[in-house]
Amino acid sequence: QVQLVESGGGLVQPGGSLRLSCAASGSIGGIYDMNWYRQAPGKQRELLASVTSGGSTYYADSVKGRFAISRDSAKNTVYLQMNTLKPEDTAVYYCNYYRQVGGIRNNYWGQGTQVPVSS
């Protein structure tokens, strides 16, 4: 079992910046991926960014160049730095843990944190 606790969300003005954090605890394992998703009102959840245990990253086109994902392995924490925020970035942001051992998938989610982008 893995627990993910998110923090750092809140109201931000267009053009502003925000950093989200996600701390993992429990049976974390040694090799796993950490991901950030978001879900805007009335829309499907979308993958924004990923980082592997080896440090490889992925970004969706919608956030590439504006957002940056990083991880602190000593603290089992992943971060999402969000810059140049737009109203269309308004969503609930979710941290995700993914690990596959043999044929067994381990996929856990944070509680979600709201990020309203509005003036």
Buried (B, 14 or more C-beta within 10 A) or exposed (E): EBBBBBBBBEEBEBEEEBBBBBBBEEEBEEEBBBBBBBBBEEEEBBBBBBBBBEEEEBBBEEBEEBBBBBBEEEEBBBBBBBBEBEEEBBBBBBBBBBBEEEEEEBEBBBEBBEBBBEE
